[in-house]
Amino acid sequence: MADRVVIKKYNNRRLYDTEKNAYVTLAALAETIKKGRQIEVIDAQTKEDVTAFTLTQIVLEEAKSKQFLLPVPLLHLMIRFGETVLSEFFEKYLQQVVRNYLAYKTSVDAQFAKWLDLGAQLSQQAPQIAPPLNPFLGVLDMFPKAPMERPRAEKKKEE
């Protein structure tokens, strides 16, 4: 299974998966991407790479079901400044920010799991550690055992 799946896009907007030899939907492409695969979409007639356009369609379709993608003021800025300011932002910075966020989230999740494991281990060890640390044990050992606490064998010998 290759890391990259080549998709042909036809004029009728149909998408053809060259690996599966079958037509696919945008939702199926989204699932392929979520599984960690890369897609490359080529216009069947012009041989032009239309991957970015297709990926944008996938994002918009998913946003349609959630009724929210980006804040309206940001969308206005994107339209107003078009390719100048925002294209540089998306090409250089946003991609790196998302990568850093995912790396940070992974490391925080791993650290939190370690803390939970450490807490579970400590709660299992606490009953074993606590009795020697009891400050009252020494005080109670200072007093001799009461006559009622002596074993019965000792009581019979005294009588």
C-alpha positions in Angstrom: 0.0 0.0 0.0 1.6 3.2 -1.2 1.6 6.4 1.0 0.2 8.4 -1.9 -3.1 7.7 -3.6 -3.5 9.1 -7.1 -7.0 10.3 -7.9 -8.2 11.4 -11.3 -10.8 14.1 -11.4 -13.1 14.2 -14.5 -15.0 17.0 -16.0 -18.3 15.6 -14.6 -16.7 16.2 -11.1 -16.3 12.5 -10.5 -13.3 11.3 -8.7 -11.5 8.1 -9.7 -9.2 6.2 -7.3 -6.5 4.7 -9.5 -5.5 2.3 -6.7 -8.9 0.8 -6.1 -10.0 1.2 -9.7 -13.3 2.7 -8.6 -15.1 6.1 -8.3 -14.9 7.6 -4.8 -16.6 10.5 -3.0 -15.2 13.4 -1.1 -16.2 11.7 2.1 -14.2 8.6 1.1 -11.2 10.7 0.3 -11.5 12.4 3.7 -11.5 8.9 5.4 -8.4 8.0 3.4 -6.6 11.1 4.6 -7.7 10.4 8.2 -6.1 7.0 8.0 -2.8 8.8 7.3 -2.6 8.5 3.6 -1.7 11.3 1.2 -3.8 12.0 -1.9 -2.8 13.6 -5.2 -5.7 14.7 -7.4 -4.9 15.2 -11.1 -7.3 16.6 -13.6 -7.9 13.8 -16.1 -8.1 16.1 -19.2 -5.4 18.8 -18.5 -3.1 16.7 -16.2 -3.1 19.7 -13.8 -2.6 19.1 -10.1 -5.9 20.1 -8.4 -5.1 18.6 -5.0 -5.4 21.9 -3.1 -8.8 22.6 -4.7 -10.1 19.1 -3.8 -8.8 19.2 -0.3 -10.5 22.6 0.2 -13.8 21.0 -1.1 -13.4 18.3 1.6 -12.8 20.8 4.3 -15.9 22.9 3.2 -18.1 19.7 3.0 -17.1 18.8 6.6 -17.6 22.3 7.8 -21.1 22.3 6.2 -22.2 19.6 8.6 -20.8 21.4 11.6 -22.1 24.9 10.5 -18.8 26.5 11.4 -15.3 26.6 9.9 -13.6 29.9 10.3 -14.8 33.1 12.0 -16.5 35.5 9.6 -14.0 38.4 10.1 -11.2 36.0 9.1 -13.1 35.0 6.0 -13.5 38.7 5.1 -9.7 39.2 5.5 -9.0 36.2 3.3 -11.2 37.6 0.5 -9.9 41.1 0.9 -6.2 40.3 0.9 -6.4 37.2 -1.2 -3.1 35.7 -2.2 -0.8 38.3 -0.8 -0.8 38.2 3.0 -2.8 35.1 3.7 -1.2 32.8 1.2 2.2 33.3 2.9 0.6 32.8 6.3 -1.1 29.5 5.3 2.0 28.3 3.4 4.6 29.0 6.1 3.1 29.6 9.5 -0.2 27.8 9.9 1.1 24.5 8.8 4.0 24.7 11.3 1.6 25.9 14.1 -0.7 22.9 13.5 2.3 20.5 13.5 3.6 22.0 16.7 0.2 21.8 18.3 -0.1 18.1 17.5 3.4 17.4 18.8 2.7 19.3 22.0 -0.7 17.6 22.5 0.9 14.2 22.0 3.7 14.9 24.6 1.2 16.4 27.1 -1.1 13.3 26.7 1.9 11.0 27.2 3.0 13.0 30.3 -0.5 12.9 31.7 -0.8 9.2 31.2 2.5 8.8 33.1 1.1 10.9 36.0 -2.0 8.8 36.1 0.1 5.6 36.2 2.3 7.0 38.9 -0.8 8.0 41.0 -2.2 4.5 40.6 1.1 3.0 41.7 1.3 5.3 44.7 -2.3 4.5 45.8 -1.4 0.7 45.7 1.8 1.3 47.7 0.4 3.7 50.2 -1.1 1.0 52.5 2.3 -0.7 52.7 4.2 2.4 53.4 1.8 4.1 55.8 1.9 1.8 58.8 5.7 2.3 59.6 5.1 6.1 59.3 2.3 6.1 61.8 3.4 8.5 64.6 1.3 6.8 67.3 2.7 3.3 67.0 5.7 4.1 69.2 3.4 5.6 71.9 1.2 2.5 72.0 4.2 0.2 72.3 5.4 2.0 75.5 2.6 0.6 77.6 2.7 -3.1 78.6 -0.2 -5.3 77.5 -3.2 -5.2 79.7 -4.0 -8.4 81.6 -7.0 -9.1 79.4 -4.8 -9.1 76.3 -2.3 -11.7 77.6 -2.8 -15.1 76.0 -4.9 -17.6 77.9 -2.0 -20.0 78.5 -0.2 -17.3 80.5 -3.3 -16.6 82.6 -3.7 -20.3 83.5 0.0 -20.5 84.7 -0.5 -17.6 87.1 -3.6 -19.1 88.7 
